[in-house]
């Protein structure tokens, strides 16, 4: 039987209890050094308004609704070259949805998955590399 939680705050706390979350600067360093892959799970509309991680860091944009299928190498829909041993750092807008997503990735076998504390908002606030999307 699945664990029961007393609301979203308890669910979030439970998910985070299994993660070693990283700061935006630590995430940037790992991605810059090639030891991790940054995965932006924000929807297109949010990225359009808020901006994106700079393409020089080669972030993968995988919206939340397909994340597990794209990163599980046992699935036909997985991205080429993905392995269960990959270091995956998930980023969302503020660091809430990414915690749940990273925990979900860990539950399917991607044991090195984690997320960015404060999300893209903290990343941008610290002046880490971003790109603005062009207006549609």
N, CA, C and O of each residue as an XYZ file, in Angstrom:
544
protein
N       0.830     -1.176      0.000
C       0.000      0.000      0.000
C       0.879      1.246      0.000
O       1.896      1.291      0.692
N       0.496      2.238     -0.760
C       1.262      3.477     -0.874
C       1.212      4.254      0.440
O       0.238      4.194      1.190
N       2.294      4.981      0.689
C       2.351      5.827      1.884
C       1.287      6.912      1.807
O       1.003      7.445      0.735
N       0.715      7.225      2.935
C      -0.284      8.292      3.006
C       0.367      9.523      3.622
O       1.200      9.415      4.522
N      -0.023     10.690      3.127
C       0.536     11.938      3.623
C      -0.578     12.880      4.033
O      -1.698     12.811      3.527
N      -0.254     13.738      4.937
C      -1.202     14.741      5.407
C      -1.009     16.020      4.603
O      -0.544     17.029      5.132
N      -1.365     15.974      3.329
C      -1.276     17.146      2.472
C       0.030     17.241      1.702
O       0.944     16.435      1.882
N       0.092     18.230      0.855
C       1.239     18.404     -0.040
C       2.516     18.742      0.723
O       3.599     18.318      0.320
N       2.414     19.492      1.812
C       3.626     19.825      2.568
C       4.300     18.571      3.108
O       5.526     18.464      3.085
N       3.507     17.626      3.591
C       4.060     16.369      4.089
C       4.638     15.534      2.944
O       5.690     14.913      3.093
N       3.952     15.523      1.815
C       4.457     14.799      0.649
C       5.789     15.387      0.192
O       6.725     14.647     -0.114
N       5.875     16.708      0.146
C       7.102     17.387     -0.253
C       8.231     17.097      0.732
O       9.354     16.812      0.318
N       7.949     17.165      2.006
C       8.966     16.870      3.022
C       9.458     15.434      2.895
O      10.653     15.173      3.034
N       8.549     14.507      2.634
C       8.923     13.110      2.459
C       9.832     12.945      1.241
O      10.852     12.260      1.319
N       9.476     13.555      0.139
C      10.296     13.470     -1.079
C      11.684     14.043     -0.821
O      12.690     13.439     -1.193
N      11.735     15.200     -0.190
C      13.024     15.856      0.063
C      13.885     15.095      1.052
O      15.105     15.259      1.061
N      13.273     14.267      1.884
C      14.052     13.475      2.841
C      14.949     12.468      2.133
O      15.905     11.968      2.726
N      14.655     12.170      0.885
C      15.450     11.213      0.114
C      16.414     11.894     -0.850
O      17.150     11.215     -1.566
N      16.420     13.221     -0.879
C      17.266     13.964     -1.817
C      18.387     14.691     -1.081
O      18.227     15.115      0.064
N      19.507     14.825     -1.753
C      20.547     15.746     -1.314
C      20.475     16.889     -2.320
O      21.127     16.867     -3.363
N      19.670     17.882     -1.979
C      19.403     18.990     -2.897
C      20.651     19.844     -3.074
O      21.518     19.881     -2.201
N      20.735     20.531     -4.212
C      21.907     21.346     -4.512
C      21.515     22.803     -4.695
O      20.393     23.113     -5.095
N      22.441     23.678     -4.401
C      22.234     25.104     -4.622
C      22.332     25.380     -6.126
O      22.868     24.559     -6.869
N      21.825     26.514     -6.573
C      21.992     26.859     -7.993
C      23.461     26.880     -8.417
O      23.796     26.421     -9.509
N      24.336     27.410     -7.564
C      25.762     27.479     -7.906
C      26.355     26.078     -8.011
O      27.125     25.803     -8.932
N      26.010     25.196     -7.086
C      26.515     23.820     -7.160
C      26.006     23.137     -8.421
O      26.763     22.433     -9.089
N      24.731     23.334     -8.757
C      24.180     22.748     -9.985
C      24.933     23.273    -11.198
O      25.314     22.500    -12.078
N      25.147     24.574    -11.248
C      25.865     25.188    -12.375
C      27.260     24.584    -12.511
O      27.700     24.269    -13.616
N      27.954     24.423    -11.380
C      29.307     23.859    -11.427
C      29.302     22.428    -11.952
O      30.128     22.069    -12.791
N      28.373     21.612    -11.460
C      28.312     20.219    -11.912
C      27.999     20.131    -13.400
O      28.590     19.324    -14.117
N      27.077     20.954    -13.860
C      26.708     20.937    -15.278
C      27.855     21.478    -16.118
O      28.198     20.900    -17.149
N      28.445     22.575    -15.686
C      29.591     23.169    -16.392
C      30.739     22.177    -16.500
O      31.400     22.100    -17.537
N      30.982     21.415    -15.431
C      32.088     20.461    -15.405
C      31.765     19.145    -16.113
O      32.633     18.283    -16.247
N      30.526     18.990    -16.565
C      30.145     17.791    -17.301
C      29.845     16.581    -16.436
O      29.791     15.460    -16.941
N      29.645     16.790    -15.129
C      29.367     15.652    -14.256
C      27.881     15.455    -14.000
O      27.481     14.491    -13.348
N      27.057     16.378    -14.516
C      25.610     16.271    -14.327
C      24.892     16.846    -15.542
O      25.443     17.638    -16.306
N      23.662     16.424    -15.688
C      22.768     16.932    -16.724
C      21.670     17.723    -16.040
O      21.020     17.215    -15.127
N      21.450     18.976    -16.473
C      20.373     19.794    -15.949
C      19.124     19.569    -16.784
O      19.168     19.641    -18.012
N      18.008     19.294    -16.112
C      16.743     19.036    -16.796
C      15.710     20.053    -16.312
O      15.331     20.065    -15.141
N      15.265     20.902    -17.234
C      14.272     21.934    -16.945
C      12.893     21.352    -17.231
O      12.585     20.996    -18.368
N      12.061     21.259    -16.185
C      10.744     20.637    -16.339
C       9.610     21.656    -16.442
O       8.436     21.283    -16.428
N       9.956     22.939    -16.544
C       8.907     23.964    -16.594
C       8.173     23.933    -17.930
O       8.775     23.620    -18.957
N       6.885     24.252    -17.929
C       6.128     24.299    -19.184
C       6.616     25.442    -20.083
O       7.200     26.420    -19.616
N       6.362     25.287    -21.367
C       6.814     26.269    -22.362
C       6.362     27.680    -22.026
O       7.140     28.624    -22.165
N       5.129     27.839    -21.589
C       4.620     29.182    -21.287
C       5.421     29.829    -20.167
O       5.681     31.032    -20.211
N       5.809     29.066    -19.184
C       6.594     29.610    -18.076
C       7.999     29.966    -18.534
O       8.527     31.011    -18.152
N       8.613     29.111    -19.349
C       9.941     29.416    -19.875
C       9.906     30.657    -20.758
O      10.852     31.445    -20.773
N       8.813     30.826    -21.491
C       8.659     31.984    -22.367
C       8.671     33.281    -21.552
O       9.278     34.267    -21.968
N       8.021     33.285    -20.425
C       7.931     34.478    -19.574
C       9.205     34.674    -18.751
O       9.724     35.787    -18.670
N       9.706     33.611    -18.149
C      10.796     33.710    -17.175
C      12.189     33.595    -17.776
O      13.161     34.045    -17.168
N      12.302     32.998    -18.964
C      13.609     32.747    -19.562
C      14.032     31.309    -19.340
O      13.312     30.518    -18.729
N      15.208     30.984    -19.845
C      15.724     29.620    -19.763
C      17.171     29.629    -19.312
O      17.843     30.660    -19.347
N      17.637     28.470    -18.891
C      19.051     28.276    -18.639
C      19.757     28.422    -19.981
O      19.263     27.936    -21.000
N      20.896     29.081    -19.987
C      21.642     29.331    -21.225
C      21.961     28.025    -21.955
O      22.313     27.018    -21.340
N      21.829     28.069    -23.267
C      22.044     26.871    -24.087
C      23.480     26.365    -24.034
O      23.726     25.197    -24.334
N      24.429     27.212    -23.660
C      25.815     26.774    -23.543
C      25.964     25.643    -22.526
O      26.912     24.862    -22.595
N      25.023     25.559    -21.582
C      25.039     24.482    -20.588
C      24.289     23.244    -21.063
O      24.226     22.243    -20.350
N      23.725     23.308    -22.253
C      23.028     22.191    -22.879
C      21.970     21.553    -21.975
O      21.946     20.334    -21.803
N      21.090     22.391    -21.396
C      20.039     21.800    -20.547
C      19.051     21.025    -21.407
O      18.797     21.376    -22.559
N      18.508     19.980    -20.834
C      17.416     19.276    -21.502
C      16.118     19.876    -21.003
O      15.914     20.022    -19.798
N      15.251     20.219    -21.921
C      13.923     20.706    -21.571
C      12.968     19.534    -21.752
O      12.694     19.099    -22.871
N      12.471     19.036    -20.633
C      11.560     17.896    -20.640
C      10.409     18.264    -19.714
O      10.572     18.289    -18.494
N       9.275     18.542    -20.278
C       8.159     18.948    -19.430
C       7.770     17.813    -18.489
O       7.932     16.633    -18.798
N       7.264     18.204    -17.355
C       7.011     17.274    -16.251
C       6.167     16.062    -16.646
O       6.401     14.961    -16.147
N       5.206     16.245    -17.521
C       4.282     15.148    -17.828
C       4.928     13.981    -18.576
O       4.316     12.917    -18.672
N       6.129     14.141    -19.104
C       6.798     13.037    -19.804
C       8.173     12.711    -19.230
O       8.910     11.911    -19.806
N       8.521     13.318    -18.111
C       9.873     13.217    -17.557
C      10.348     11.779    -17.382
O      11.409     11.416    -17.889
N       9.585     10.962    -16.677
C      10.035      9.597    -16.385
C      10.216      8.777    -17.663
O      11.156      7.986    -17.750
N       9.356      8.944    -18.635
C       9.464      8.184    -19.883
C      10.692      8.588    -20.678
O      11.312      7.739    -21.319
N      11.056      9.851    -20.653
C      12.223     10.339    -21.400
C      13.545      9.950    -20.744
O      14.563      9.820    -21.424
N      13.532      9.763    -19.414
C      14.782      9.475    -18.706
C      14.930      8.032    -18.254
O      15.939      7.684    -17.641
N      13.959      7.194    -18.536
C      14.064      5.770    -18.202
C      14.541      5.028    -19.447
O      13.779      4.865    -20.400
N      15.801      4.575    -19.448
C      16.347      3.934    -20.651
C      15.631      2.641    -21.044
O      15.870      2.108    -22.128
N      14.765      2.141    -20.182
C      14.018      0.921    -20.492
C      12.776      1.211    -21.332
O      12.076      0.290    -21.754
N      12.506      2.493    -21.571
C      11.314      2.905    -22.317
C      11.658      3.271    -23.752
O      12.724      3.826    -24.016
N      10.763      2.963    -24.674
C      10.961      3.343    -26.080
C      11.086      4.843    -26.247
O      11.793      5.309    -27.140
N      10.412      5.606    -25.405
C      10.398      7.066    -25.520
C      11.606      7.730    -24.865
O      11.687      8.958    -24.835
N      12.543      6.946    -24.342
C      13.685      7.549    -23.654
C      14.599      8.271    -24.636
O      14.661      7.939    -25.820
N      15.294      9.251    -24.117
C      16.251      9.999    -24.924
C      17.484      9.141    -25.179
O      17.861      8.338    -24.327
N      18.110      9.297    -26.326
C      19.304      8.504    -26.637
C      20.425      8.752    -25.622
O      20.686      9.892    -25.239
N      21.068      7.693    -25.203
C      22.215      7.803    -24.325
C      21.920      7.920    -22.850
O      22.854      7.985    -22.050
N      20.665      7.949    -22.456
C      20.297      8.072    -21.046
C      20.580      6.746    -20.348
O      20.289      5.673    -20.877
N      21.155      6.842    -19.142
C      21.369      5.641    -18.331
C      20.854      5.879    -16.916
O      20.708      7.021    -16.480
N      20.586      4.810    -16.220
C      20.117      4.929    -14.841
C      21.195      5.495    -13.925
O      20.883      5.990    -12.842
N      22.456      5.430    -14.340
C      23.552      5.951    -13.531
C      23.842      7.431    -13.732
O      24.764      7.968    -13.117
N      23.068      8.099    -14.582
C      23.299      9.522    -14.848
C      23.023     10.376    -13.617
O      22.124     10.080    -12.830
N      23.796     11.425    -13.465
C      23.532     12.455    -12.448
C      22.575     13.441    -13.112
O      22.946     14.129    -14.063
N      21.364     13.507    -12.617
C      20.322     14.364    -13.170
C      19.928     15.392    -12.116
O      19.568     15.042    -10.992
N      20.002     16.661    -12.494
C      19.590     17.742    -11.592
C      18.373     18.409    -12.224
O      18.458     18.995    -13.303
N      17.250     18.310    -11.537
C      15.986     18.829    -12.041
C      15.800     20.260    -11.551
O      16.093     20.583    -10.400
N      15.305     21.114    -12.454
C      15.019     22.496    -12.090
C      13.604     22.845    -12.534
O      13.184     22.519    -13.644
N      12.881     23.516    -11.641
C      11.560     24.055    -11.966
C      11.623     25.549    -11.663
O      12.721     26.100    -11.579
N      10.515     26.205    -11.501
C      10.557     27.650    -11.287
C      11.039     28.028     -9.886
O      11.866     28.929     -9.742
N      10.533     27.351     -8.852
C      10.874     27.757     -7.493
C      11.415     26.633     -6.605
O      11.725     26.870     -5.437
N      11.532     25.426     -7.135
C      12.124     24.339     -6.370
C      11.157     23.464     -5.605
O      11.557     22.784     -4.659
N       9.896     23.467     -5.993
C       8.916     22.592     -5.340
C       8.611     21.382     -6.223
O       8.830     20.239     -5.820
N       8.109     21.641     -7.419
C       7.790     20.554     -8.344
C       9.029     19.726     -8.661
O       8.936     18.513     -8.848
N      10.183     20.371     -8.722
C      11.420     19.653     -9.028
C      11.770     18.644     -7.947
O      12.335     17.593     -8.251
N      11.451     18.934     -6.701
C      11.726     17.968     -5.628
C      10.885     16.709     -5.817
O      11.389     15.594     -5.684
N       9.614     16.890     -6.123
C       8.743     15.736     -6.363
C       9.201     14.960     -7.592
O       9.183     13.729     -7.599
N       9.613     15.686     -8.636
C      10.065     15.036     -9.869
C      11.365     14.267     -9.635
O      11.497     13.132    -10.092
N      12.322     14.866     -8.931
C      13.590     14.187     -8.662
C      13.368     12.931     -7.824
O      14.005     11.904     -8.059
N      12.474     13.011     -6.855
C      12.168     11.834     -6.045
C      11.527     10.743     -6.902
O      11.803      9.558     -6.713
N      10.683     11.139     -7.829
C      10.074     10.169     -8.736
C      11.140      9.494     -9.603
O      11.085      8.285     -9.832
N      12.103     10.274    -10.082
C      13.192      9.697    -10.879
C      14.000      8.706    -10.040
O      14.391      7.648    -10.533
N      14.245      9.042     -8.791
C      14.957      8.113     -7.911
C      14.162      6.822     -7.744
O      14.740      5.737     -7.688
N      12.848      6.937     -7.664
C      12.020      5.741     -7.453
C      12.013      4.818     -8.660
O      11.704      3.636     -8.512
N      12.346      5.315     -9.863
C      12.431      4.436    -11.041
C      13.862      3.972    -11.306
O      14.123      3.286    -12.293
N      14.794      4.351    -10.414
C      16.150      3.823    -10.518
C      17.234      4.823    -10.856
O      18.398      4.438    -10.960
N      16.903      6.082    -11.031
C      17.917      7.099    -11.307
C      18.360      7.645     -9.952
O      17.912      8.704     -9.511
N      19.249      6.899     -9.306
C      19.586      7.147     -7.912
C      20.341      8.444     -7.666
O      20.382      8.921     -6.532
N      20.939      9.028     -8.700
C      21.693     10.267     -8.528
C      20.864     11.503     -8.867
O      21.413     12.593     -9.023
N      19.552     11.341     -8.980
C      18.679     12.487     -9.275
C      18.515     13.366     -8.042
O      18.434     12.880     -6.913
N      18.469     14.661     -8.285
C      18.202     15.637     -7.239
C      17.611     16.873     -7.884
O      17.273     16.861     -9.067
N      17.483     17.954     -7.101
C      16.932     19.180     -7.672
C      17.633     20.411     -7.116
O      18.458     20.328     -6.206
N      17.278     21.558     -7.695
C      17.898     22.841     -7.354
C      17.048     23.568     -6.320
O      15.866     23.827     -6.549
N      17.649     23.894     -5.190
C      16.976     24.677     -4.154
C      16.655     26.064     -4.727
O      17.542     26.767     -5.209
N      15.392     26.438     -4.667
C      14.980     27.755     -5.158
C      14.686     27.814     -6.640
O      14.168     28.820     -7.125
N      15.006     26.749     -7.378
C      14.669     26.650     -8.786
C      15.290     27.715     -9.674
O      16.305     28.327     -9.339
N      14.643     27.918    -10.825
C      15.137     28.869    -11.811
C      15.138     30.295    -11.269
O      16.003     31.094    -11.629
N      14.181     30.618    -10.410
C      14.143     31.964     -9.838
C      15.435     32.252     -9.072
O      15.995     33.340     -9.202
N      15.914     31.296     -8.280
C      17.165     31.476     -7.538
C      18.357     31.490     -8.489
O      19.295     32.265     -8.305
N      18.317     30.635     -9.502
C      19.373     30.576    -10.524
C      19.533     31.952    -11.166
O      20.642     32.479    -11.254
N      18.424     32.526    -11.611
C      18.434     33.839    -12.272
C      18.878     34.929    -11.305
O      19.666     35.800    -11.673
N      18.382     34.889    -10.077
C      18.725     35.903     -9.077
C      20.223     35.936     -8.787
O      20.777     36.997     -8.500
N      20.876     34.788     -8.859
C      22.314     34.714     -8.613
C      23.146     35.114     -9.834
O      24.374     35.155     -9.763
N      22.485     35.405    -10.941
C      23.212     35.831    -12.134
C      23.857     34.697    -12.907
O      24.781     34.920    -13.689
N      23.374     33.480    -12.691
C      23.904     32.340    -13.458
C      23.400     32.430    -14.893
O      22.415     33.123    -15.147
N      24.045     31.749    -15.840
C      23.745     31.930    -17.267
C      22.296     31.605    -17.648
O      21.803     30.504    -17.403
N      21.635     32.589    -18.252
C      20.269     32.398    -18.737
C      20.148     32.960    -20.148
O      21.016     33.691    -20.624
N      19.061     32.604    -20.794
C      18.709     33.145    -22.103
C      17.233     33.481    -22.071
O      16.429     32.736    -21.510
N      16.890     34.568    -22.655
C      15.477     34.937    -22.794
C      14.972     34.332    -24.085
O      15.675     34.315    -25.095
N      13.763     33.841    -24.044
C      13.126     33.345    -25.260
C      12.591     34.512    -26.061
O      12.200     35.539    -25.507
N      12.579     34.342    -27.360
C      11.984     35.373    -28.212
C      10.479     35.329    -28.125
O       9.894     34.261    -27.938
N       9.851     36.472    -28.256
C       8.387     36.527    -28.253
C       7.845     35.746    -29.436
O       8.404     35.769    -30.532
N       6.747     35.057    -29.185
C       6.151     34.220    -30.238
C       5.477     35.073    -31.297
O       4.923     34.541    -32.258
